[in-house]
Amino acid sequence: MKILALVPLRGGSKSIINKNIKFIADKPLCEWTLAAAVDSHLIEEVYVSTDSQEIKKVVQSLDMGVRVIDRPAELAIDSSSTESVIMHFMDQVDFDCLVTIQATSPLLKSNDLDQALEYFFDKEFDSLLSVVRTKSFFWDERGIPINYNPLKRPRRQEFKGTLMENGAFYITDKKILEQTECRLGGRIGFYEMSSETATEIDETSDWEIVANLLKKRHNLS
């Protein structure tokens, strides 16, 4: 069983310039998730897919043994999907199981990856995604409640809540990728992470929230 990790790192971020290599809590953003993948006991090799020579140089300068796949420019535009990047990677590198990791979730730990992989194989899932549990009440735009009955409004301590993708990572069996060209399919499992990992870095406000969490976790000033 060959388990690989893929971290897509596109250049040209518009909301936060050079986001993937911008320093956060004393490290380039991508270094946090790359370190988690490299430190995993179950992931055999870690790859980055990027269209940016600047990102490639930064990744190589970290000297972590991470391999870089050059991504074609047509797979690095705003409308490009993560699935298209995964399929391009699959055409170039052989594996049995792929862990796709998002650099925008730097609170990810190697222990999360190892526990999720063990759970994935133990339960014989075809794919798995990381989630957090939210105890918020959700409504759709038609005024219909999504996850609770207002006539029987539960107390918070009794409310199981709703699972929400936090975007940290996805585990996919190669057979499912070949069949569906999607990172999620077949029998899908969930790996629940701590509530602090709910924030993905997409905007400047997200950056400040996650930066403070990283500094607190690692005792950085």
C-alpha positions as CSV (number, residue, x, y, z in Angstrom):
1,M,0.0,0.0,0.0
2,K,1.7,3.2,-1.2
3,I,0.4,6.2,0.6
4,L,1.3,9.6,-0.8
5,A,0.4,13.2,0.2
6,L,-0.2,15.9,-2.3
7,V,-0.3,19.6,-1.3
8,P,-1.5,21.9,-4.2
9,L,0.2,25.3,-4.0
10,R,-1.0,27.6,-6.7
11,G,0.7,31.0,-7.3
12,G,-1.1,34.2,-8.0
13,S,-3.4,34.4,-4.9
14,K,-5.5,37.5,-5.1
15,S,-7.0,37.9,-1.7
16,I,-3.6,37.5,0.1
17,I,-0.6,38.1,-2.2
18,N,1.8,35.1,-2.3
19,K,-0.4,33.5,0.4
20,N,1.1,30.0,0.2
21,I,4.7,31.3,1.0
22,K,3.8,34.3,3.0
23,F,5.2,34.0,6.6
24,I,2.7,33.2,9.3
25,A,3.9,32.6,12.9
26,D,7.6,32.6,11.8
27,K,7.2,30.2,8.9
28,P,6.0,30.2,5.3
29,L,2.3,29.2,5.3
30,C,2.9,26.0,3.3
31,E,5.7,24.8,5.7
32,W,3.1,24.1,8.5
33,T,1.2,21.5,6.5
34,L,4.2,20.1,4.7
35,A,5.8,19.4,8.1
36,A,2.7,17.6,9.3
37,A,2.7,15.4,6.2
38,V,6.5,14.7,6.3
39,D,6.2,13.8,10.0
40,S,3.4,11.4,9.4
41,H,4.4,7.8,10.1
42,L,2.1,6.4,7.4
43,I,2.7,8.8,4.5
44,E,5.5,7.5,2.3
45,E,6.3,10.6,0.2
46,V,5.1,14.2,0.1
47,Y,4.5,16.1,-3.1
48,V,3.7,19.7,-4.0
49,S,2.0,20.6,-7.2
50,T,2.7,24.2,-8.3
51,D,2.8,26.5,-11.3
52,S,5.1,28.9,-9.5
53,Q,8.8,28.8,-9.7
54,E,9.0,31.1,-6.6
55,I,6.9,28.6,-4.6
56,K,9.0,25.7,-6.0
57,K,12.2,27.4,-4.7
58,V,10.7,28.0,-1.3
59,V,9.6,24.4,-0.9
60,Q,13.0,23.1,-2.0
61,S,14.8,25.5,0.3
62,L,12.9,24.0,3.3
63,D,15.0,20.8,2.7
64,M,12.2,18.5,3.9
65,G,12.5,16.0,1.1
66,V,9.3,17.2,-0.5
67,R,9.1,16.5,-4.2
68,V,7.7,19.1,-6.6
69,I,5.5,18.5,-9.6
70,D,5.4,21.3,-12.2
71,R,1.7,22.1,-12.8
72,P,0.6,23.3,-16.3
73,A,-0.6,26.9,-16.5
74,E,-4.0,25.8,-17.6
75,L,-4.5,24.0,-14.3
76,A,-3.6,27.1,-12.3
77,I,-6.3,29.5,-13.2
78,D,-9.1,30.7,-11.0
79,S,-11.5,28.2,-12.4
80,S,-9.2,25.2,-12.1
81,S,-10.5,22.5,-9.7
82,T,-8.5,20.6,-7.1
83,E,-9.7,17.5,-8.9
84,S,-7.9,18.6,-12.1
85,V,-4.7,19.0,-10.2
86,I,-5.2,15.5,-8.6
87,M,-5.8,13.9,-11.9
88,H,-2.7,15.5,-13.4
89,F,-0.7,14.2,-10.4
90,M,-2.1,10.7,-10.8
91,D,-1.0,10.7,-14.5
92,Q,2.6,11.3,-13.3
93,V,3.0,9.4,-10.0
94,D,1.9,6.0,-8.9
95,F,0.2,5.4,-5.6
96,D,-2.5,3.3,-4.0
97,C,-3.9,6.0,-1.6
98,L,-3.7,9.8,-1.8
99,V,-3.9,12.3,1.0
100,T,-4.7,15.7,-0.5
101,I,-3.8,18.4,2.0
102,Q,-4.7,22.1,1.9
103,A,-2.0,24.6,2.9
104,T,-4.7,27.0,4.1
105,S,-5.2,24.7,7.2
106,P,-1.8,25.1,9.0
107,L,-3.3,23.9,12.3
108,L,-3.1,20.4,10.9
109,K,-0.9,18.0,12.9
110,S,0.8,14.8,11.8
111,N,-1.1,12.9,14.4
112,D,-4.4,13.9,12.7
113,L,-3.2,12.4,9.5
114,D,-2.0,9.1,11.1
115,Q,-5.2,8.7,13.1
116,A,-7.3,9.4,10.0
117,L,-5.4,7.0,7.9
118,E,-5.7,4.2,10.5
119,Y,-9.4,4.9,10.7
120,F,-9.7,5.0,6.9
121,F,-8.1,1.5,6.5
122,D,-9.7,0.0,9.6
123,K,-13.3,0.9,8.4
124,E,-12.4,0.1,4.8
125,F,-13.6,3.5,3.5
126,D,-13.1,4.5,-0.1
127,S,-12.6,8.1,0.8
128,L,-12.5,10.3,3.9
129,L,-12.7,14.0,4.7
130,S,-11.7,16.1,7.7
131,V,-14.6,17.9,9.5
132,V,-15.4,19.9,12.5
133,R,-18.6,19.8,14.5
134,T,-20.6,23.0,14.7
135,K,-23.6,23.5,17.0
136,S,-25.0,26.4,15.1
137,F,-28.5,26.3,13.7
138,F,-28.7,26.6,9.9
139,W,-31.4,27.8,7.6
140,D,-31.6,27.9,3.8
141,E,-32.7,31.0,1.8
142,R,-36.3,29.8,1.6
143,G,-36.6,30.1,5.4
144,I,-36.5,26.4,5.9
145,P,-34.4,25.0,8.9
146,I,-31.6,22.7,7.7
147,N,-30.4,20.9,10.9
148,Y,-33.1,21.3,13.5
149,N,-36.8,21.6,14.2
150,P,-37.8,25.0,15.7
151,L,-40.8,23.4,17.4
152,K,-38.5,21.2,19.3
153,R,-35.5,23.5,19.6
154,P,-32.8,21.4,21.4
155,R,-30.7,22.7,24.2
156,R,-27.1,23.2,23.2
157,Q,-25.8,20.4,25.5
158,E,-28.2,17.9,23.9
159,F,-27.7,19.1,20.3
160,K,-25.4,16.8,18.3
161,G,-24.7,19.6,15.8
162,T,-23.7,19.3,12.2
163,L,-20.5,18.2,10.6
164,M,-18.8,20.8,8.4
165,E,-15.8,20.3,6.0
166,N,-12.8,22.2,7.4
167,G,-10.8,21.6,4.2
168,A,-7.7,20.4,6.0
169,F,-7.3,17.1,4.1
170,Y,-9.0,14.4,2.1
171,I,-8.0,10.7,1.8
172,T,-8.9,8.9,-1.4
173,D,-8.3,5.3,-2.7
174,K,-6.9,5.4,-6.2
175,K,-9.7,3.2,-7.6
176,I,-12.3,5.9,-6.6
177,L,-10.2,8.6,-8.4
178,E,-10.1,6.4,-11.5
179,Q,-13.8,5.7,-11.4
180,T,-15.1,9.2,-10.5
181,E,-12.3,11.7,-11.0
182,C,-13.4,13.1,-7.6
183,R,-11.6,13.1,-4.3
184,L,-14.8,11.9,-2.5
185,G,-16.8,8.9,-3.6
186,G,-17.8,5.4,-2.7
187,R,-18.1,4.7,1.0
188,I,-17.2,8.1,2.7
189,G,-15.8,8.5,6.2
190,F,-15.3,11.5,8.4
191,Y,-12.4,12.4,10.7
192,E,-13.5,15.0,13.3
193,M,-10.9,17.6,14.2
194,S,-10.9,20.2,17.0
195,S,-13.2,23.3,16.6
196,E,-10.2,25.6,16.3
197,T,-9.4,24.1,12.9
198,A,-12.7,25.3,11.4
199,T,-11.0,28.4,9.9
200,E,-9.5,28.1,6.4
201,I,-7.2,31.0,5.3
202,D,-9.0,32.7,2.5
203,E,-9.2,36.3,3.6
204,T,-7.0,38.6,5.7
205,S,-9.3,38.3,8.7
206,D,-8.8,34.5,8.5
207,W,-5.0,35.0,8.5
208,E,-5.1,37.0,11.7
209,I,-7.3,34.4,13.5
210,V,-5.1,31.4,12.5
211,A,-1.8,33.3,13.1
212,N,-2.9,33.9,16.7
213,L,-3.9,30.3,17.2
214,L,-0.5,29.1,15.8
215,K,1.4,31.5,18.1
216,K,-0.6,30.4,21.1
217,R,-0.1,26.7,20.3
218,H,3.7,27.0,19.7
219,N,4.3,29.7,22.4
220,L,5.5,32.2,19.9
221,S,5.5,35.9,20.6
